Amino acid sequence: MDLIINLIVYLIVFGLIWWLIGMLPLPSPIGLIVNVLFIVMLIMIILSVTGILPGISLPRIHL
């Protein structure tokens, strides 16, 4: 259960940061690079929370 709560909190924070960056008036090529980097970071967050990527460890959130 703690794993699911951690994943939800990280995805909400990540989504808010992605939304704020998306509001910036970036040129088209830079905006595309930023979107690709955010998608890669999203995949890394999901894989590290589930334990598939052991090298990348996100801190555990204790509520």
C-alpha positions as CSV (number, residue, x, y, z in Angstrom):
1,M,0.0,0.0,0.0
2,D,2.9,2.3,0.8
3,L,4.3,1.7,-2.7
4,I,1.1,2.8,-4.3
5,I,0.9,6.0,-2.2
6,N,4.5,6.9,-3.1
7,L,3.9,6.4,-6.8
8,I,0.7,8.5,-6.7
9,V,2.5,11.4,-4.8
10,Y,5.5,11.3,-7.2
11,L,3.2,11.3,-10.2
12,I,1.2,14.2,-9.0
13,V,4.3,16.3,-8.2
14,F,5.8,15.3,-11.5
15,G,2.6,16.2,-13.4
16,L,2.5,19.6,-11.7
17,I,6.1,20.3,-12.7
18,W,5.4,19.1,-16.3
19,W,2.4,21.4,-16.5
20,L,4.3,24.4,-15.2
21,I,7.1,23.8,-17.7
22,G,4.6,23.4,-20.4
23,M,3.2,26.8,-19.7
24,L,6.6,28.5,-20.6
25,P,6.8,30.0,-24.0
26,L,9.6,27.7,-25.3
27,P,10.6,27.5,-29.0
28,S,9.4,24.4,-30.8
29,P,12.6,22.4,-30.9
30,I,13.4,23.1,-27.2
31,G,9.8,22.2,-26.2
32,L,10.1,18.9,-28.0
33,I,13.3,18.1,-26.2
34,V,11.8,19.0,-22.9
35,N,8.8,16.8,-23.6
36,V,11.0,13.8,-24.5
37,L,13.1,14.3,-21.3
38,F,9.9,14.4,-19.2
39,I,8.7,11.2,-20.7
40,V,12.0,9.5,-20.0
41,M,11.9,10.8,-16.4
42,L,8.3,9.5,-16.1
43,I,9.4,6.0,-17.2
44,M,12.3,6.1,-14.8
45,I,10.1,7.1,-11.9
46,I,7.6,4.3,-12.5
47,L,10.4,1.7,-13.0
48,S,12.3,2.9,-9.9
49,V,9.2,2.9,-7.6
50,T,8.3,-0.6,-8.7
51,G,11.9,-1.8,-8.1
52,I,12.8,-2.7,-11.7
53,L,15.6,-0.1,-11.8
54,P,17.5,-0.7,-8.6
55,G,20.2,2.0,-9.4
56,I,17.7,4.9,-9.2
57,S,16.2,5.1,-5.8
58,L,13.5,7.7,-4.9
59,P,13.2,8.6,-1.3
60,R,10.3,6.9,0.5
61,I,7.5,9.2,1.7
62,H,6.2,8.5,5.2
63,L,2.7,9.8,5.9
